[in-house]
Amino acid sequence: MKSLGIEKIPTEGCGDYYGHAGIMERRFSPYSDNGGSVVGIAGEDYALIASDTRLSGNGYSIFSREQPKLFKLSDKTVLGSTGCWCDILTFTKVAEMRMKSYRHTHNKDMGTKAVAQMTATMLYHKRFFPYYVSNILAGLDDEGKGVLYSYDPVGHAERNMYRAGGSSCTLLQPLLDNQVGLKNMQGVEKTAIPLDKAMNIIHDVFVSAAEREIHTG
C-alpha cells in the first residue's frame, strides 16, 4: 500500500511488502573453489612436491587442463597452492614481492625456514578475511635435508615429512599414511624412502585420486 507516494512498511509478516510472492533471499560469496590437489614428500636429501593441472569451475566445468599449482619461490623452496585461484595468484605475488625485497635488503635469498614463517605470517595477517587457499611448502633446510610445511587458511603451520592437500586430500592422505608413513602395517622396517620410490608413490596416488575426484586431473 502506498500513501502520498510513501511505501508502507510491513508490520505483520512480509505479504504486503513482497506482494504475496514469498520471501526471496540473495546470497553472494567472494570465494570460489577451483579445486586441485598437491602432494609432497620430504626425504633425507630431497623434497618432492607435485600437483595436478586441472583448473575447475563450479560443478563439472573445467577452465583449463594445463594449469599447475606450483610456484617456485627460490632455488630451494617451492610452494603448492590449491583453492580459490584468484586468492592463489594474489598470495603468490605478494610472497614473491616480499622475497625480492628481502633479497635486495640482505643480498641473499631467504631460507626455507624463513619462507615458512613468512607464509604463516602472511596468512595470519588476513585472518579476518582469509585467503581461500590450501598451502604446502617444500624445500631444503640449511643442512640440505628435505622439509615440508602445511598450512590452514589462517596461518597455522605444521612441519611434516609427507602431506597432501586440496580437493582430493581425503583420498590422497590415507594412501600416503600407508605407503610412506607405514601406518597400520606390521613387521615392516621403517627406512628412508629413496627419491625414485617417492616419485612412483606420488604418481600412483594421483592416478588413484583422478579416477575418483572430478576436480583433480
Secondary structure, DSSP 8 states (H G I E B T S, - for coil): -EETTEE---SSSSHHHHTTS--------S------EEEEEE-SS-EEEEE---EE-STT-EEESS---EEE-SSSEEEEEEE-HHHHHHHHHHHHHHHHHHHHHHSS---HHHHHHHHHHHHHHTTTS---EEEEEEEE-TTS-EEEEEE-TT--EEEESEEEEETTHHHHHHHHHHHTS-TT-SS-------HHHHHHHHHHHHHHHHTT-TT--
